[in-house]
Amino acid sequence: MTVPAAVIAQAARCWRAARDARLPVQQRLHALLAPLGFDMLAPVIDSAMTLGEGCLGRPLCRACPFGAGGDEALICGLLADPSRLDRLPRCMASRRRAETDQMFAGALASAIVMMELA
């Protein structure tokens, strides 16, 4: 991956803050990512995060049950290896649907391609 994990983590936190404040998410992401040379990733990250919430059935980057790494670590891990989606905890399985999983996996694959082009 050509995009540092720290940048993805910053973007995940920025996305959450914008969503919570009901601000334009992609504009906020663009403002964060443009100075770093990753401005084209704003819509990709927005899509991956939005579909990630749908897949997991809960808000991302808020009271994360995954421990110290938080949701930022989860998202970075899924972007690095989308097959991890199949290994998410079973406690979430009842809230997940195959269609949502497929859309999220597609968003992750798209994000990986875009990050390689960044």
DSSP file with accessible surface (Angstrom, degrees, kcal/mol):
  #  RESIDUE AA STRUCTURE BP1 BP2  ACC     N-H-->O    O-->H-N    N-H-->O    O-->H-N    TCO  KAPPA ALPHA  PHI   PSI    X-CA   Y-CA   Z-CA
    1    1 A M              0   0  108      0, 0.0     4,-0.1     0, 0.0   115,-0.1   0.000 360.0 360.0 360.0 132.7    0.0    0.0    0.0
    2    2 A T        +     0   0   77    113,-0.1   114,-0.1     2,-0.1   113,-0.0   0.599 360.0  79.7 -87.5 -13.0    1.4    3.4   -1.0
    3    3 A V  S    S-     0   0    3      2,-0.0     5,-0.1     1,-0.0   112,-0.0  -0.857  88.4-119.4 -96.9 122.2   -0.8    5.3    1.5
    4    4 A P    >>  -     0   0   68      0, 0.0     4,-1.6     0, 0.0     3,-1.0  -0.278  15.8-124.3 -60.2 144.4    0.6    5.2    5.1
    5    5 A A  H 3> S+     0   0   57      1,-0.3     4,-2.7     2,-0.2     5,-0.2   0.847 111.3  62.2 -57.3 -33.4   -1.7    3.6    7.7
    6    6 A A  H 3> S+     0   0   68      1,-0.2     4,-2.3     2,-0.2    -1,-0.3   0.869 102.1  50.8 -62.7 -34.1   -1.4    6.8    9.7
    7    7 A V  H <> S+     0   0   14     -3,-1.0     4,-2.6     2,-0.2    -1,-0.2   0.918 109.9  49.0 -69.4 -41.9   -3.0    8.7    6.9
    8    8 A I  H  X S+     0   0    3     -4,-1.6     4,-2.6     2,-0.2    -2,-0.2   0.923 111.2  50.5 -62.8 -41.6   -5.9    6.2    6.7
    9    9 A A  H  X S+     0   0   14     -4,-2.7     4,-2.3     2,-0.2    -2,-0.2   0.925 110.9  48.4 -63.1 -42.8   -6.3    6.5   10.4
   10   10 A Q  H  X S+     0   0   82     -4,-2.3     4,-2.6     1,-0.2    -1,-0.2   0.916 112.1  49.7 -61.5 -42.9   -6.4   10.3   10.2
   11   11 A A  H  X S+     0   0    0     -4,-2.6     4,-2.9     2,-0.2    -2,-0.2   0.891 108.6  52.5 -64.5 -39.0   -8.9   10.0    7.4
   12   12 A A  H  X S+     0   0    1     -4,-2.6     4,-2.2     2,-0.2    -1,-0.2   0.923 112.1  45.1 -63.4 -43.4  -11.1    7.6    9.4
   13   13 A R  H  X S+     0   0  124     -4,-2.3     4,-2.5     2,-0.2    -2,-0.2   0.908 113.3  50.5 -67.0 -39.4  -11.2   10.0   12.3
   14   14 A C  H  X S+     0   0   31     -4,-2.6     4,-2.6     2,-0.2     5,-0.2   0.921 109.9  51.1 -62.2 -44.0  -11.9   13.0   10.0
   15   15 A W  H  X S+     0   0    0     -4,-2.9     4,-2.5     1,-0.2    -2,-0.2   0.930 111.1  47.6 -58.9 -47.8  -14.7   11.1    8.4
   16   16 A R  H  X S+     0   0   20     -4,-2.2     4,-2.7     1,-0.2     5,-0.2   0.926 111.9  49.4 -61.3 -46.1  -16.3   10.3   11.8
   17   17 A A  H  X S+     0   0   61     -4,-2.5     4,-1.9     1,-0.2    -1,-0.2   0.916 112.6  47.6 -61.6 -42.7  -16.0   13.9   13.0
   18   18 A A  H  <>S+     0   0    4     -4,-2.6     5,-2.8     2,-0.2     4,-0.4   0.920 112.8  48.5 -65.3 -43.7  -17.6   15.2    9.8
   19   19 A R  H ><5S+     0   0   85     -4,-2.5     3,-1.1    -5,-0.2    -2,-0.2   0.929 112.1  48.7 -61.5 -45.7  -20.4   12.7    9.9
   20   20 A D  H 3<5S+     0   0   80     -4,-2.7    -1,-0.2     1,-0.3    -2,-0.2   0.853 114.7  45.0 -63.5 -35.0  -21.1   13.5   13.6
   21   21 A A  T 3<5S-     0   0   58     -4,-1.9    -1,-0.3    -5,-0.2    -2,-0.2   0.428 110.5-123.7 -87.4  -0.3  -21.1   17.2   12.9
   22   22 A R  T < 5 +     0   0  230     -3,-1.1    -3,-0.2    -4,-0.4    -4,-0.1   0.873  62.0 145.9  56.4  41.7  -23.3   16.7    9.8
   23   23 A L      < -     0   0   68     -5,-2.8     2,-0.6    -6,-0.2    -1,-0.2  -0.650  65.9 -78.1-101.3 162.9  -20.7   18.5    7.6
   24   24 A P     >  -     0   0   63      0, 0.0     4,-1.8     0, 0.0     5,-0.2  -0.465  46.4-161.1 -64.7 109.9  -19.8   17.6    4.0
   25   25 A V  H  > S+     0   0   19     -2,-0.6     4,-2.7     1,-0.2     5,-0.2   0.928  83.1  48.6 -63.5 -50.7  -17.6   14.5    4.5
   26   26 A Q  H  > S+     0   0   89      1,-0.2     4,-2.7     2,-0.2    -1,-0.2   0.871 109.6  53.3 -65.1 -33.0  -15.8   14.5    1.2
   27   27 A Q  H  > S+     0   0  130      2,-0.2     4,-2.3     1,-0.2    -1,-0.2   0.916 111.2  46.5 -65.0 -41.5  -14.9   18.2    1.4
   28   28 A R  H  X S+     0   0  104     -4,-1.8     4,-1.8     2,-0.2    -2,-0.2   0.916 113.7  48.0 -66.1 -43.3  -13.4   17.6    4.9
   29   29 A L  H  X S+     0   0    0     -4,-2.7     4,-3.1     2,-0.2     5,-0.3   0.919 111.0  51.4 -62.5 -42.7  -11.5   14.5    3.6
   30   30 A H  H  X S+     0   0   86     -4,-2.7     4,-3.0     1,-0.2    -2,-0.2   0.926 107.7  52.2 -60.3 -43.7  -10.2   16.4    0.6
   31   31 A A  H  < S+     0   0   66     -4,-2.3    -1,-0.2     1,-0.2    -2,-0.2   0.871 115.2  42.4 -61.3 -35.9   -9.0   19.2    2.8
   32   32 A L  H  < S+     0   0   49     -4,-1.8     4,-0.3    -5,-0.1    -2,-0.2   0.920 121.9  37.9 -73.0 -45.2   -7.1   16.7    4.9
   33   33 A L  H ><>S+     0   0    0     -4,-3.1     5,-2.4     1,-0.2     3,-0.8   0.774  99.5  72.9 -84.8 -28.0   -5.7   14.5    2.1
   34   34 A A  G ><5S+     0   0   35     -4,-3.0     3,-1.9    -5,-0.3     5,-0.3   0.921  95.1  51.3 -58.2 -47.4   -4.9   17.1   -0.6
   35   35 A P  G 3 5S+     0   0  109      0, 0.0    -1,-0.3     0, 0.0    -2,-0.1   0.774 110.8  51.5 -62.6 -20.4   -1.8   18.6    1.1
   36   36 A L  G < 5S-     0   0   82     -3,-0.8    -2,-0.2    -4,-0.3    -3,-0.1   0.451 119.5-110.8 -92.1  -4.2   -0.5   15.0    1.4
   37   37 A G  T < 5S+     0   0   47     -3,-1.9    -3,-0.2    -4,-0.4     3,-0.2   0.623  94.4 102.3  85.6  14.4   -1.1   14.3   -2.3
   38   38 A F    > < +     0   0   30     -5,-2.4     3,-2.2     1,-0.1    -4,-0.3   0.000  31.9 128.4-117.4  27.6   -3.9   11.8   -1.7
   39   39 A D  G >   +     0   0   71     -6,-0.4     3,-1.7     1,-0.3    -5,-0.2   0.831  65.9  64.5 -58.0 -31.4   -6.9   14.1   -2.6
   40   40 A M  G 3  S+     0   0   74      1,-0.3     4,-0.5    -3,-0.2    -1,-0.3   0.651  91.2  68.0 -70.3  -7.8   -8.4   11.6   -5.0
   41   41 A L  G <> S+     0   0    1     -3,-2.2     4,-3.0     1,-0.2     5,-0.3   0.584  72.2  92.0 -86.6  -7.5   -9.0    9.2   -2.1
   42   42 A A  H <> S+     0   0    3     -3,-1.7     4,-2.3    -4,-0.2     5,-0.2   0.940  92.0  38.6 -55.5 -52.4  -11.6   11.4   -0.5
   43   43 A P  H  > S+     0   0   58      0, 0.0     4,-2.4     0, 0.0    -1,-0.2   0.868 115.8  54.4 -68.6 -29.9  -14.6    9.7   -2.2
   44   44 A V  H  > S+     0   0   18     -4,-0.5     4,-2.6     2,-0.2    -2,-0.2   0.939 111.4  43.2 -66.6 -46.2  -13.0    6.2   -1.9
   45   45 A I  H  X S+     0   0   14     -4,-3.0     4,-2.8     2,-0.2     5,-0.3   0.916 112.5  53.7 -68.1 -39.9  -12.5    6.5    1.8
   46   46 A D  H  X S+     0   0   27     -4,-2.3     4,-2.5    -5,-0.3     5,-0.2   0.944 112.0  45.4 -58.2 -46.6  -16.0    8.0    2.2
   47   47 A S  H  X S+     0   0   53     -4,-2.4     4,-2.8     2,-0.2     5,-0.3   0.940 113.2  48.6 -63.5 -47.3  -17.5    5.0    0.4
   48   48 A A  H  X S+     0   0    4     -4,-2.6     4,-2.2     1,-0.2    -2,-0.2   0.917 114.5  45.7 -62.5 -41.4  -15.5    2.4    2.3
   49   49 A M  H  X S+     0   0    2     -4,-2.8     4,-2.2     2,-0.2    -1,-0.2   0.929 113.3  49.1 -68.8 -43.1  -16.3    3.9    5.6
   50   50 A T  H  X S+     0   0   54     -4,-2.5     4,-1.7    -5,-0.3    -2,-0.2   0.939 115.9  42.6 -62.4 -46.7  -20.0    4.3    4.8
   51   51 A L  H  X S+     0   0   43     -4,-2.8     4,-2.6    -5,-0.2    -1,-0.2   0.847 109.4  59.7 -69.6 -31.2  -20.3    0.7    3.6
   52   52 A G  H  X S+     0   0    0     -4,-2.2     4,-2.8    -5,-0.3     5,-0.2   0.910 104.4  49.9 -61.5 -41.2  -18.2   -0.5    6.5
   53   53 A E  H  X>S+     0   0   26     -4,-2.2     4,-1.8     1,-0.2     5,-1.0   0.919 111.6  48.6 -62.7 -42.2  -20.8    0.9    8.9
   54   54 A G  H  <5S+     0   0   43     -4,-1.7    -2,-0.2     2,-0.2    -1,-0.2   0.903 113.2  47.4 -63.9 -39.5  -23.5   -0.9    7.0
   55   55 A C  H  <5S+     0   0    0     -4,-2.6    -2,-0.2     1,-0.2    -1,-0.2   0.922 118.5  38.9 -68.0 -44.8  -21.5   -4.1    7.0
   56   56 A L  H  <5S-     0   0    1     -4,-2.8    -1,-0.2     2,-0.2    -2,-0.2   0.656 101.2-132.9 -83.1 -16.5  -20.7   -4.0   10.7
   57   57 A G  T  <5S+     0   0   38     -4,-1.8    -3,-0.2    -5,-0.2    -4,-0.1   0.783  74.6  75.7  72.0  26.5  -24.1   -2.7   11.7
   58   58 A R  S   <S-     0   0   35     -5,-1.0    -2,-0.2    -6,-0.2    -1,-0.2  -0.981  91.4 -80.6-159.2 159.5  -22.7    0.0   13.9
   59   59 A P    >   -     0   0   52      0, 0.0     3,-0.5     0, 0.0     2,-0.2  -0.422  47.0-130.0 -64.7 138.3  -21.0    3.4   13.7
   60   60 A L  T 3  S+     0   0    0      1,-0.2     3,-0.1   -11,-0.1    -7,-0.0  -0.590  82.6  20.5 -86.0 153.7  -17.3    3.2   13.0
   61   61 A C  T 3  S+     0   0   24     -2,-0.2     2,-0.3     1,-0.1    -1,-0.2   0.778  99.9 100.5  62.1  32.0  -14.6    5.1   15.0
   62   62 A R  S <  S-     0   0  114     -3,-0.5    -1,-0.1     1,-0.0     8,-0.0  -0.917  99.5 -20.4-146.4 116.5  -16.9    5.5   18.0
   63   63 A A  S    S-     0   0  102     -2,-0.3    -1,-0.0     1,-0.2    -2,-0.0   0.937  83.2-158.0  50.9  55.2  -16.6    3.2   21.1
   64   64 A C    >   -     0   0   32      1,-0.1     3,-0.6     3,-0.1    -1,-0.2  -0.425  18.3-154.6 -69.7 131.2  -14.9    0.5   19.1
   65   65 A P  T 3  S+     0   0   91      0, 0.0    -1,-0.1     0, 0.0     3,-0.1   0.402  78.9  86.5 -83.8   5.1  -15.0   -3.0   20.6
   66   66 A F  T 3  S-     0   0   67      1,-0.3     3,-0.5     2,-0.0     2,-0.1   0.356  92.4-124.0 -90.9   7.0  -11.8   -4.0   18.9
   67   67 A G    X   -     0   0   48     -3,-0.6     3,-1.4     1,-0.2    -1,-0.3  -0.473  61.1 -14.0  92.8-158.3   -9.5   -2.8   21.6
   68   68 A A  T 3  S+     0   0  118      1,-0.3    -1,-0.2    -2,-0.1     5,-0.1   0.783 127.2  59.4 -59.3 -33.0   -6.6   -0.4   21.6
   69   69 A G  T 3> S-     0   0   44     -3,-0.5     4,-1.3     1,-0.1    -1,-0.3   0.799  92.0-164.6 -69.9 -25.6   -6.2   -0.3   17.8
   70   70 A G  H <>  -     0   0   11     -3,-1.4     4,-1.5     1,-0.2     3,-0.4  -0.009  43.5 -52.9  68.7-179.2   -9.7    1.0   17.4
   71   71 A D  H  > S+     0   0    1      1,-0.2     4,-3.2     2,-0.2     5,-0.3   0.799 132.4  66.3 -63.8 -29.9  -11.7    1.1   14.2
   72   72 A E  H  > S+     0   0   34      1,-0.2     4,-2.6    -3,-0.2    -1,-0.2   0.933 103.4  46.3 -58.5 -41.1   -8.9    2.9   12.4
   73   73 A A  H  X S+     0   0   50     -4,-1.3     4,-2.6    -3,-0.4    -1,-0.2   0.894 111.8  51.9 -66.9 -38.2   -6.8   -0.2   12.8
   74   74 A L  H  X S+     0   0   27     -4,-1.5     4,-2.7     2,-0.2    -2,-0.2   0.951 112.0  45.1 -61.8 -49.8   -9.7   -2.4   11.6
   75   75 A I  H  X S+     0   0    5     -4,-3.2     4,-2.6     2,-0.2     5,-0.2   0.930 113.7  49.5 -62.1 -44.6  -10.2   -0.3    8.5
   76   76 A C  H  X S+     0   0   17     -4,-2.6     4,-2.1    -5,-0.3    -1,-0.2   0.920 112.3  49.1 -60.6 -41.3   -6.4   -0.2    7.8
   77   77 A G  H  X S+     0   0    8     -4,-2.6     4,-2.2     1,-0.2    -2,-0.2   0.907 111.6  47.9 -64.7 -41.3   -6.3   -4.0    8.2
   78   78 A L  H  < S+     0   0    2     -4,-2.7    -1,-0.2     2,-0.2    -2,-0.2   0.872 111.0  51.2 -68.7 -35.1   -9.2   -4.5    5.9
   79   79 A L  H  < S+     0   0    7     -4,-2.6    -1,-0.2    -5,-0.2    -2,-0.2   0.881 112.9  46.0 -67.9 -35.4   -7.7   -2.2    3.3
   80   80 A A  H  < S+     0   0   65     -4,-2.1    -2,-0.2     1,-0.3    -1,-0.2   0.859 135.0  11.7 -73.1 -33.9   -4.4   -4.1    3.5
   81   81 A D    ><  -     0   0   55     -4,-2.2     3,-2.3    -5,-0.2    -1,-0.3  -0.703  62.5-173.7-148.2  87.3   -6.2   -7.5    3.3
   82   82 A P  G >  S+     0   0   37      0, 0.0     3,-2.0     0, 0.0     4,-0.3   0.721  79.9  76.7 -58.7 -19.2   -9.9   -7.5    2.4
   83   83 A S  G >  S+     0   0   51      1,-0.3     3,-1.3     2,-0.2     4,-0.3   0.724  76.5  77.3 -65.5 -15.6  -10.1  -11.3    3.1
   84   84 A R  G X  S+     0   0  114     -3,-2.3     3,-1.6     1,-0.3    -1,-0.3   0.732  75.1  77.3 -63.2 -21.1  -10.1  -10.3    6.8
   85   85 A L  G X  S+     0   0    4     -3,-2.0     3,-1.2     1,-0.3    -1,-0.3   0.876  89.9  55.0 -56.4 -35.7  -13.8   -9.4    6.2
   86   86 A D  G <  S+     0   0  134     -3,-1.3    -1,-0.3    -4,-0.3    -2,-0.2   0.669 105.8  53.6 -70.4 -16.8  -14.6  -13.1    6.3
   87   87 A R  G <  S+     0   0  154     -3,-1.6    -1,-0.2    -4,-0.3    -2,-0.2   0.196  75.0 130.1-106.8  15.7  -12.9  -13.4    9.7
   88   88 A L  S <  S-     0   0   17     -3,-1.2     5,-0.1     1,-0.1    -3,-0.0  -0.335  75.0 -74.7 -65.1 154.2  -14.8  -10.7   11.6
   89   89 A P    >   -     0   0   52      0, 0.0     3,-1.7     0, 0.0     4,-0.3  -0.136  35.8-127.1 -53.9 142.6  -16.1  -11.8   14.9
   90   90 A R  G >> S+     0   0  225      1,-0.3     3,-1.6     2,-0.2     4,-0.5   0.751 102.4  76.1 -62.3 -25.4  -19.2  -14.0   14.8
   91   91 A C  G 34 S+     0   0   91      1,-0.3    -1,-0.3     2,-0.2     3,-0.2   0.759  97.6  47.9 -61.6 -19.5  -21.1  -11.7   17.2
   92   92 A M  G X> S+     0   0    4     -3,-1.7     3,-1.4     1,-0.2     4,-0.7   0.590  86.6  90.5 -92.8 -11.6  -21.5   -9.4   14.2
   93   93 A A  G X4 S+     0   0   52     -3,-1.6     3,-1.0    -4,-0.3    -1,-0.2   0.845  80.3  57.4 -58.1 -36.2  -22.7  -12.1   11.8
   94   94 A S  G 3< S+     0   0  109     -4,-0.5    -1,-0.3     1,-0.3    -2,-0.1   0.778 108.6  47.1 -68.4 -23.0  -26.4  -11.6   12.7
   95   95 A R  G <4 S+     0   0  121     -3,-1.4     2,-0.3    -4,-0.1    -1,-0.3   0.529  99.8  85.3 -92.3  -7.7  -26.2   -8.0   11.7
   96   96 A R    <<  -     0   0   38     -3,-1.0     2,-0.3    -4,-0.7   -41,-0.1  -0.748  58.5-162.3-100.1 144.9  -24.4   -8.6    8.4
   97   97 A R     >  -     0   0  155     -2,-0.3     4,-2.6     1,-0.1     5,-0.2  -0.923  28.8-120.7-122.0 151.7  -25.9   -9.5    5.1
   98   98 A A  H  > S+     0   0   59     -2,-0.3     4,-2.5     1,-0.2     5,-0.2   0.888 112.2  53.4 -58.6 -40.5  -24.2  -11.0    2.1
   99   99 A E  H  > S+     0   0  114      1,-0.2     4,-2.4     2,-0.2    -1,-0.2   0.920 110.6  46.3 -63.3 -43.1  -25.1   -8.1   -0.1
  100  100 A T  H  > S+     0   0   10      2,-0.2     4,-2.8     1,-0.2     5,-0.2   0.916 111.5  51.9 -65.3 -42.9  -23.6   -5.6    2.3
  101  101 A D  H  X S+     0   0   31     -4,-2.6     4,-2.8     1,-0.2    -2,-0.2   0.916 110.3  49.0 -58.5 -42.8  -20.5   -7.7    2.7
  102  102 A Q  H  X S+     0   0  143     -4,-2.5     4,-2.3    -5,-0.2    -2,-0.2   0.910 111.8  47.9 -66.1 -41.1  -20.1   -7.9   -1.1
  103  103 A M  H  X S+     0   0  101     -4,-2.4     4,-2.4     2,-0.2    -2,-0.2   0.922 113.5  48.0 -64.7 -42.0  -20.5   -4.1   -1.5
  104  104 A F  H  X S+     0   0    0     -4,-2.8     4,-2.6     2,-0.2    -2,-0.2   0.929 110.7  50.8 -64.9 -43.3  -18.0   -3.5    1.3
  105  105 A A  H  X S+     0   0   36     -4,-2.8     4,-2.6     1,-0.2    -1,-0.2   0.905 110.7  50.2 -61.0 -39.4  -15.6   -5.9   -0.2
  106  106 A G  H  X S+     0   0   41     -4,-2.3     4,-2.6     2,-0.2    -1,-0.2   0.903 109.8  50.0 -64.5 -41.1  -15.9   -4.1   -3.5
  107  107 A A  H  X S+     0   0   11     -4,-2.4     4,-2.5     2,-0.2    -2,-0.2   0.906 111.3  49.4 -64.1 -39.4  -15.3   -0.7   -1.9
  108  108 A L  H  X S+     0   0    0     -4,-2.6     4,-2.4     2,-0.2    -2,-0.2   0.926 111.2  48.8 -64.8 -43.6  -12.2   -2.1   -0.2
  109  109 A A  H  X S+     0   0   50     -4,-2.6     4,-2.2     1,-0.2    -2,-0.2   0.922 112.5  48.5 -62.8 -41.4  -10.9   -3.5   -3.5
  110  110 A S  H  X S+     0   0   62     -4,-2.6     4,-2.7     1,-0.2    -1,-0.2   0.916 110.2  51.9 -63.4 -42.7  -11.6   -0.2   -5.2
  111  111 A A  H  X S+     0   0    3     -4,-2.5     4,-2.7     1,-0.2    -1,-0.2   0.911 108.0  51.8 -62.0 -39.5   -9.8    1.6   -2.4
  112  112 A I  H  X S+     0   0   35     -4,-2.4     4,-2.1     2,-0.2    -1,-0.2   0.938 110.8  47.5 -64.1 -44.4   -6.8   -0.6   -2.7
  113  113 A V  H  X S+     0   0   79     -4,-2.2     4,-1.6     1,-0.2    -2,-0.2   0.943 113.6  47.8 -60.8 -47.3   -6.6    0.0   -6.5
  114  114 A M  H  X S+     0   0   51     -4,-2.7     4,-1.2     1,-0.2    -1,-0.2   0.882 110.0  52.1 -63.9 -37.9   -6.9    3.8   -5.9
  115  115 A M  H  < S+     0   0    6     -4,-2.7    -1,-0.2     1,-0.2    -2,-0.2   0.873 107.2  52.9 -66.4 -35.0   -4.3    3.8   -3.2
  116  116 A E  H  < S+     0   0  123     -4,-2.1    -1,-0.2     1,-0.2    -2,-0.2   0.834 111.9  46.3 -68.4 -28.9   -1.9    2.0   -5.5
  117  117 A L  H  <        0   0  125     -4,-1.6    -1,-0.2    -5,-0.2    -2,-0.2   0.667 360.0 360.0 -83.1 -18.4   -2.5    4.7   -8.1
  118  118 A A     <        0   0   46     -4,-1.2   -80,-0.1    -3,-0.2    -3,-0.0  -0.202 360.0 360.0 -64.8 360.0   -2.1    7.5   -5.5
